[in-house]
Amino acid sequence: MVKSDNITWHHSQVSKAERQALNHHKSVVLWFTGLSGSGKSTIANAVEKALFDQQIGSYVLDGDNMRFGLNKNLGFSAEDREENIRRIGEVAKLFVDAGVITLTAFISPYRADRDKVRANLKADEFIEVFVDTPLEVCEQRDVKQLYAKARRGEITGFTGIDAPYEAPIDPEITIDTSKQPLAASVQQVLNYLAEHHYVSLVTANEN
């Protein structure tokens, strides 16, 4: 719902297609979703570095980082989680319009919220990456000790423990970090981007 009155959308003199042409690649949202500790941020940041090394414009929107600024007034209730994803979806859409490959790393536990972000973009501008790492593996990692706190009841509403996670039904990419190393996960994402003509990657033999 739009609460502001008397506003008008101002169109840019530079189109998204022209920005993409300048950058020599398409722009798209890579939406990494999965449990805490699944490897979303690790993979997203490694993919960004690989794209950067190929001179491809990209940027990571990280779940924790966004809560230090834009979303610092949001908690972890179902309503706040929905608003969190709505805001990130709008930011990601702006990045796509700017011609940038945008990697988002958010638990984003609710399927409906992710689907709303997808629906707000063109059909080929949203790639859902399901980091399907089993709960027991995520809990064993527990780098932030969040699972331990949730098990002790010090954190409530924690996804996978006492709050639900709705897995994607038909994601474009599925990765299980318990079954393959980081480099293979990164290459899986890069291969998808290249095979679907979002980017052109230079191989080592071509350098």
C-alpha positions as CSV (number, residue, x, y, z in Angstrom):
1,M,0.0,0.0,0.0
2,V,1.3,3.4,-1.0
3,K,0.7,6.0,1.8
4,S,2.3,9.0,0.0
5,D,0.1,11.3,-2.0
6,N,1.0,13.6,-4.9
7,I,4.0,11.6,-6.1
8,T,5.1,10.9,-9.7
9,W,7.6,8.4,-11.0
10,H,10.4,10.1,-12.9
11,H,11.9,8.2,-15.8
12,S,15.6,8.1,-16.3
13,Q,17.1,9.2,-19.6
14,V,19.3,6.1,-19.4
15,S,17.6,2.7,-19.8
16,K,18.4,-0.5,-18.0
17,A,19.4,-2.1,-21.3
18,E,21.8,0.8,-22.0
19,R,23.4,0.3,-18.5
20,Q,23.7,-3.5,-19.2
21,A,25.3,-2.8,-22.6
22,L,27.8,-0.4,-20.9
23,N,28.7,-3.2,-18.4
24,H,28.8,-5.9,-21.0
25,H,26.6,-8.2,-19.0
26,K,23.0,-8.6,-18.0
27,S,21.7,-7.7,-14.5
28,V,19.9,-10.2,-12.3
29,V,19.1,-11.0,-8.6
30,L,20.7,-14.2,-7.3
31,W,18.6,-14.8,-4.2
32,F,20.4,-17.1,-1.8
33,T,18.0,-18.7,0.7
34,G,18.5,-21.3,3.4
35,L,19.0,-21.9,7.1
36,S,21.4,-20.0,9.2
37,G,24.8,-21.5,8.8
38,S,23.9,-23.1,5.5
39,G,26.6,-21.2,3.6
40,K,24.5,-18.5,1.9
41,S,26.8,-15.5,2.7
42,T,30.0,-17.5,2.2
43,I,28.9,-18.6,-1.3
44,A,27.5,-15.2,-2.3
45,N,30.7,-13.4,-1.3
46,A,32.8,-15.9,-3.1
47,V,30.7,-15.6,-6.2
48,E,30.9,-11.8,-6.0
49,K,34.7,-12.1,-5.9
50,A,34.8,-14.4,-8.8
51,L,32.6,-12.0,-10.8
52,F,34.7,-9.1,-9.8
53,D,37.9,-10.9,-11.0
54,Q,36.1,-11.2,-14.4
55,Q,35.3,-7.4,-14.4
56,I,31.6,-8.1,-13.9
57,G,29.7,-5.6,-11.8
58,S,28.1,-7.2,-8.8
59,Y,27.2,-6.5,-5.1
60,V,26.2,-8.6,-2.1
61,L,23.2,-7.6,0.1
62,D,23.8,-9.5,3.3
63,G,21.1,-10.2,5.8
64,D,23.0,-9.2,8.9
65,N,24.6,-6.2,7.2
66,M,21.3,-4.8,6.1
67,R,20.0,-4.9,9.8
68,F,22.8,-2.5,10.8
69,G,21.3,0.2,8.6
70,L,18.2,0.1,6.4
71,N,16.5,-2.6,8.4
72,K,17.8,-1.8,11.9
73,N,14.3,-1.0,13.1
74,L,13.1,-4.5,12.3
75,G,13.0,-7.6,14.6
76,F,12.4,-11.2,13.8
77,S,8.6,-11.5,14.1
78,A,6.8,-12.9,11.0
79,E,5.6,-9.3,10.2
80,D,9.1,-7.9,10.5
81,R,10.6,-10.7,8.5
82,E,8.1,-10.0,5.7
83,E,9.0,-6.2,5.7
84,N,12.7,-7.1,5.8
85,I,12.4,-9.1,2.6
86,R,10.1,-6.5,1.0
87,R,12.7,-3.8,1.5
88,I,15.5,-5.9,0.2
89,G,13.5,-6.9,-2.8
90,E,13.0,-3.2,-3.6
91,V,16.7,-2.5,-3.2
92,A,17.6,-5.5,-5.3
93,K,15.3,-4.3,-8.0
94,L,17.1,-0.9,-8.1
95,F,20.4,-2.7,-8.4
96,V,19.1,-4.7,-11.3
97,D,17.9,-1.4,-13.0
98,A,21.4,-0.1,-12.4
99,G,22.8,-3.0,-14.4
100,V,24.4,-4.8,-11.5
101,I,24.3,-8.5,-10.7
102,T,22.9,-8.5,-7.2
103,L,23.5,-11.4,-4.7
104,T,21.2,-11.4,-1.7
105,A,22.0,-13.7,1.3
106,F,18.9,-13.9,3.5
107,I,17.3,-16.8,5.4
108,S,14.0,-15.5,3.9
109,P,12.1,-18.4,5.5
110,Y,8.7,-17.7,3.9
111,R,8.0,-18.8,0.4
112,A,5.3,-16.2,-0.2
113,D,7.8,-13.4,0.6
114,R,10.4,-14.7,-1.8
115,D,7.7,-15.2,-4.5
116,K,6.6,-11.5,-4.0
117,V,10.2,-10.4,-4.8
118,R,10.3,-12.7,-7.8
119,A,6.9,-11.2,-9.0
120,N,8.3,-7.7,-8.7
121,L,11.0,-8.4,-11.3
122,K,11.0,-9.6,-14.8
123,A,10.9,-13.4,-15.4
124,D,14.6,-13.7,-16.2
125,E,15.8,-11.3,-13.4
126,F,15.3,-13.5,-10.4
127,I,17.4,-16.7,-9.8
128,E,16.5,-18.5,-6.6
129,V,19.5,-20.3,-5.1
130,F,18.4,-22.8,-2.4
131,V,21.4,-23.6,-0.1
132,D,19.9,-26.9,1.0
133,T,22.3,-27.7,3.8
134,P,20.7,-30.1,6.4
135,L,19.7,-28.6,9.7
136,E,22.1,-31.0,11.6
137,V,25.0,-29.7,9.6
138,C,24.1,-26.1,10.1
139,E,23.7,-26.7,13.8
140,Q,27.1,-28.4,14.0
141,R,28.7,-25.4,12.4
142,D,26.9,-22.8,14.5
143,V,29.7,-20.2,14.1
144,K,27.6,-17.5,15.7
145,Q,26.4,-19.9,18.5
146,L,22.8,-19.0,17.6
147,Y,21.5,-22.6,17.5
148,A,23.0,-23.2,20.9
149,K,21.2,-20.2,22.3
150,A,17.9,-21.2,20.6
151,R,18.2,-24.7,22.0
152,R,18.6,-23.2,25.5
153,G,15.6,-20.9,25.0
154,E,17.7,-17.7,25.0
155,I,16.5,-16.9,21.4
156,T,12.9,-17.5,20.3
157,G,11.5,-17.5,16.8
158,F,14.7,-19.0,15.5
159,T,14.3,-20.5,12.0
160,G,14.7,-24.3,12.0
161,I,14.2,-24.6,15.7
162,D,11.0,-23.0,16.8
163,A,10.1,-21.1,13.6
164,P,9.5,-22.6,10.2
165,Y,11.5,-22.6,7.1
166,E,9.6,-23.1,3.8
167,A,11.9,-24.6,1.3
168,P,11.7,-23.5,-2.4
169,I,9.5,-25.7,-4.5
170,D,11.4,-25.2,-7.8
171,P,14.6,-23.2,-7.4
172,E,16.8,-22.5,-10.3
173,I,19.9,-23.7,-8.4
174,T,20.2,-26.0,-5.4
175,I,23.4,-26.3,-3.5
176,D,24.2,-28.6,-0.5
177,T,27.4,-27.4,1.1
178,S,27.7,-30.6,3.1
179,K,28.3,-32.5,-0.1
180,Q,30.7,-30.2,-2.1
181,P,33.4,-27.7,-1.3
182,L,33.0,-23.9,-1.7
183,A,34.8,-23.8,-5.0
184,A,32.4,-26.3,-6.5
185,S,29.4,-24.3,-5.2
186,V,30.8,-21.1,-6.7
187,Q,31.4,-22.8,-10.0
188,Q,27.9,-24.1,-10.0
189,V,26.5,-20.6,-9.8
190,L,28.9,-19.2,-12.4
191,N,28.1,-22.0,-14.8
192,Y,24.4,-21.2,-14.5
193,L,25.0,-17.6,-15.2
194,A,27.1,-18.4,-18.3
195,E,24.9,-21.1,-19.6
196,H,21.8,-18.8,-19.4
197,H,23.7,-16.0,-21.1
198,Y,23.8,-13.5,-18.2
199,V,27.6,-13.2,-18.4
200,S,30.5,-14.3,-20.6
201,L,33.3,-15.8,-18.5
202,V,36.9,-15.8,-19.5
203,T,38.6,-19.2,-18.8
204,A,42.1,-19.6,-17.6
205,N,43.2,-20.8,-21.1
206,E,41.9,-17.6,-22.7
207,N,44.0,-15.3,-20.5
